[in-house]
Amino acid sequence: MKVVVTGAAGQLGKDVLLELERKNHQAYGLDRQQLDITIEEDVMAYISEVKPDVILHCAAYTNVDAAEENEDAAYAVNAAGTEYLAKAASQNGAKMLYVSTDYVFDGSANKPYEVDEPTKPLGAYGRTKLAGEQLLQKNLDEFFIVRTAWVFGIHGNNFVKTMLRLGKERGEVGVVHDQVGSPTYTVDLAQLMVELMETDKYGVYHATNSGICSWYEFAVEIFKQAKMDVKVNPLTTDQFPRPAARPKYSVLSKKRIEQEGLNPLRDWKKALGAYLEESNA
């Protein structure tokens, strides 16, 4: 299949390109320099020229705190850019997969969020990603929405890299213990995305590695697997104030993946081990 990948220079986009290559698809990786998705006519022209079978839309404005100050900039990428791609996909007979986020929920749940639960974002990032979901659904019938959370991979900045760096520099870190979720390894997410785009099982999916932890437990496991002697101090969210509110509980139910007979993502601890092996290699 002929596949256009937006956000190809990013943490997830790079692993998506590697997975497409592994499965012998013809991939067109785009970063902001090659296509600015916030310019509608450029998007229309590019998609009409390439005529892809699928658009895997990984590009996003992901700086959660900065989005509070710059909601217009976040909206331009996360919502308007998604709408232009959806319109172009519709005009050219392509299907499209949009990567969304646990931030579309407010985190007040106490059991994993199902795909059809009411959304209620706490901040600008979640609002703009949810707007992207809604605009995609309005403009295209053949779509996949994949909500994910706590993403880490070797190609970008993420929590695992930050912990390893701070652990080396300081030997002691403070991490919040009252926010709970599931980490997601980009290699595993990319595999699911490519597997999904090869089907016509359209709709909304939740995809993270299996298992649940707090950020504190995640940090403890990182140092354990990296064989580093680092003291991890549990903090409350209130002790670590940030411009944007975070969902306290962002565990996503992966029921839909199982129902559709797709390959579930492995346990997050195993995924972390694979990541550490990959980064050491």
C-alpha positions in Angstrom: 0.0 0.0 0.0 1.0 3.6 -0.6 1.1 5.3 2.8 1.6 9.0 3.8 3.0 9.5 7.3 2.8 12.9 8.9 5.1 13.8 11.9 7.6 11.4 10.3 10.5 13.1 12.2 8.9 12.5 15.5 9.2 9.8 18.1 6.3 7.7 16.9 6.5 8.7 13.2 10.0 7.2 12.9 9.0 3.9 14.2 5.9 3.9 12.0 8.1 4.4 9.0 10.4 1.5 10.1 7.3 -0.8 10.5 5.9 0.2 7.1 9.3 -0.6 5.6 9.4 -4.0 7.4 6.0 -4.9 5.9 7.0 -3.7 2.4 4.6 -0.8 2.1 5.5 2.3 0.1 5.9 5.0 2.7 6.0 8.8 2.2 7.4 10.3 5.4 6.6 14.0 5.9 7.8 16.5 8.5 6.9 20.1 8.8 9.5 21.2 6.3 8.1 19.0 3.6 4.4 19.7 4.3 2.8 22.2 6.6 -0.5 20.5 7.5 -1.9 23.8 8.7 -2.1 25.2 5.1 -5.1 23.6 3.5 -4.2 24.1 -0.2 -0.8 22.6 0.4 -2.4 19.5 2.0 -4.9 19.2 -0.8 -2.2 19.5 -3.5 0.2 17.0 -1.9 -2.4 14.3 -1.3 -3.9 14.7 -4.8 -0.4 14.3 -6.2 0.6 11.2 -4.2 -2.8 9.6 -4.1 -2.1 7.4 -1.1 -4.2 4.4 0.1 -3.7 5.5 3.7 -2.7 8.5 5.7 -1.2 7.8 9.1 -1.5 11.1 10.9 1.2 11.2 13.7 1.9 14.9 13.5 0.7 16.8 16.6 1.3 19.8 18.8 2.1 17.7 22.0 3.6 20.3 24.4 0.8 20.0 27.0 1.9 23.0 29.1 2.7 25.3 26.2 -0.8 24.6 24.7 -2.4 26.4 27.6 -0.7 29.6 26.5 -0.9 28.9 22.7 -4.2 27.1 22.2 -4.5 28.7 18.7 -1.2 27.1 17.6 -2.2 23.8 19.1 -5.6 24.0 17.4 -4.0 24.8 14.0 -2.0 21.5 14.1 -4.2 19.1 16.1 -7.6 20.1 14.8 -7.4 22.2 11.6 -4.5 20.2 10.2 -6.4 17.0 10.9 -9.5 18.4 9.1 -7.5 19.3 6.0 -6.0 15.8 5.8 -9.4 14.2 6.3 -10.9 16.3 3.5 -7.9 15.4 1.2 -8.3 11.7 2.1 -12.0 11.9 1.3 -11.4 13.5 -2.1 -8.7 11.0 -3.0 -10.3 7.8 -1.7 -7.8 7.3 1.1 -8.4 5.9 4.6 -6.9 7.7 7.5 -5.6 6.9 11.0 -5.4 9.7 13.6 -3.3 9.3 16.7 -5.2 10.8 19.7 -4.7 10.8 23.4 -5.9 9.9 26.9 -6.2 13.7 27.5 -9.6 13.7 25.9 -10.8 12.3 29.3 -10.8 14.2 32.6 -9.2 11.4 34.6 -12.0 11.1 37.2 -12.8 7.4 36.4 -11.8 4.5 38.6 -11.9 1.8 35.8 -10.4 1.8 32.3 -12.0 4.1 29.8 -13.9 2.4 27.1 -13.8 3.8 23.5 -17.3 5.2 23.7 -17.2 6.9 27.1 -18.0 10.6 27.3 -15.0 12.8 26.7 -14.2 15.8 28.9 -10.8 17.3 28.4 -9.2 19.2 31.3 -7.0 21.5 29.1 -6.1 23.0 25.8 -4.1 20.0 24.5 -7.0 17.6 25.2 -9.5 20.0 23.7 -7.6 20.4 20.5 -7.0 16.7 20.1 -10.7 16.0 20.7 -11.6 18.7 18.1 -9.3 16.8 15.6 -11.2 13.5 16.3 -14.5 15.3 15.7 -13.4 17.0 12.5 -12.0 13.7 11.2 -15.3 11.9 11.8 -17.3 14.8 10.2 -15.2 14.7 7.0 -14.4 11.0 6.4 -16.2 7.7 6.8 -13.1 5.4 6.5 -11.1 6.4 9.6 -9.4 5.0 12.6 -8.8 7.0 15.8 -6.2 5.5 18.0 -6.0 7.0 21.5 -2.8 6.3 23.3 -0.9 7.5 26.4 2.5 7.8 28.1 4.4 7.3 24.9 8.1 6.5 24.9 10.6 5.5 22.1 14.2 5.8 21.2 13.7 8.6 18.7 12.3 11.4 20.9 12.2 13.0 24.3 10.2 11.1 26.9 9.8 10.2 30.5 12.2 7.2 30.3 15.0 9.3 28.8 14.4 12.1 31.4 14.6 9.6 34.3 17.8 8.0 33.1 19.4 11.4 32.6 18.3 12.8 36.0 19.2 9.5 37.7 22.7 9.8 36.4 23.1 13.5 37.2 21.5 13.5 40.7 21.1 9.9 42.0 17.8 11.0 43.4 14.5 12.0 41.7 11.0 13.0 42.8 8.1 11.6 40.8 4.3 11.9 41.2 2.6 8.8 42.6 -1.1 9.9 42.3 -1.4 9.8 38.5 -2.1 6.4 37.1 -1.9 5.1 33.5 -0.2 2.7 31.1 3.1 3.4 29.3 3.2 2.8 25.5 6.3 1.8 23.5 6.3 3.4 20.1 7.5 0.2 18.4 4.5 -1.7 19.7 2.1 1.1 18.9 3.5 1.4 15.3 2.9 -2.3 14.8 -0.7 -2.0 15.8 -1.2 1.0 13.6 0.1 -0.7 10.5 -1.8 -3.9 11.3 -5.0 -1.8 11.7 -4.6 0.2 8.5 -4.4 -3.0 6.5 -8.0 -3.8 7.6 -11.3 -2.1 7.2 -12.2 -2.3 10.9 -12.9 1.4 11.2 -13.6 3.4 14.3 -12.1 4.3 17.7 -9.4 2.2 19.5 -7.5 2.6 22.7 -3.9 1.3 22.5 -1.3 1.3 25.2 0.9 -1.5 26.5 -0.9 -3.7 29.0 -0.7 -3.3 32.8 -1.1 -0.2 35.0 1.3 1.9 37.0 1.8 5.3 38.5 4.5 7.6 37.2 6.4 6.8 40.4 6.1 3.0 39.8 7.2 3.6 36.2 10.4 5.4 37.4 11.2 2.7 40.0 10.9 0.1 37.3 13.1 2.1 34.9 16.0 2.3 37.4 15.5 -1.4 38.4 15.8 -2.6 34.7 18.6 -0.1 34.0 20.5 -1.5 37.1 20.9 2.1 38.4 20.9 2.9 42.1 18.6 5.9 42.2 16.4 7.0 45.1 12.9 7.7 43.9 10.7 10.0 46.1 6.9 9.9 45.7 5.3 13.3 45.2 1.7 14.4 45.0 0.5 16.3 41.9 0.1 19.3 44.2 3.8 19.2 45.1 4.7 19.3 41.4 2.5 22.1 39.9 2.4 22.4 36.1 0.6 25.0 33.9 -1.8 22.3 32.5 -3.9 19.9 34.6 -3.1 16.2 34.1 -5.7 13.4 34.2 -5.3 11.6 37.6 -6.5 8.3 36.0 -5.8 7.7 32.3 -6.0 3.9 32.0 -7.5 3.0 28.6 -9.5 -0.2 28.0 -8.1 -2.2 25.1 -11.2 -4.3 24.7 -11.8 -3.2 21.2 -8.4 -4.5 20.0 -9.3 -7.9 21.3 -12.8 -7.8 19.9 -11.5 -7.1 16.4 -8.9 -10.0 16.7 -5.9 -7.6 16.5 -2.7 -8.2 18.3 -2.7 -6.8 21.8 0.3 -4.8 23.0 2.6 -6.6 25.4 3.0 -5.8 29.1 4.6 -2.4 29.7 7.5 -3.9 31.8 8.5 -6.2 28.9 8.2 -3.2 26.5 10.4 -1.1 28.7 13.0 -3.9 28.7 12.9 -4.0 24.9 13.3 -0.2 24.7 16.3 -0.3 27.0 17.9 -3.1 24.9 17.2 -1.1 21.7 18.6 2.1 23.1 21.8 0.3 24.4 22.2 -1.2 21.0 
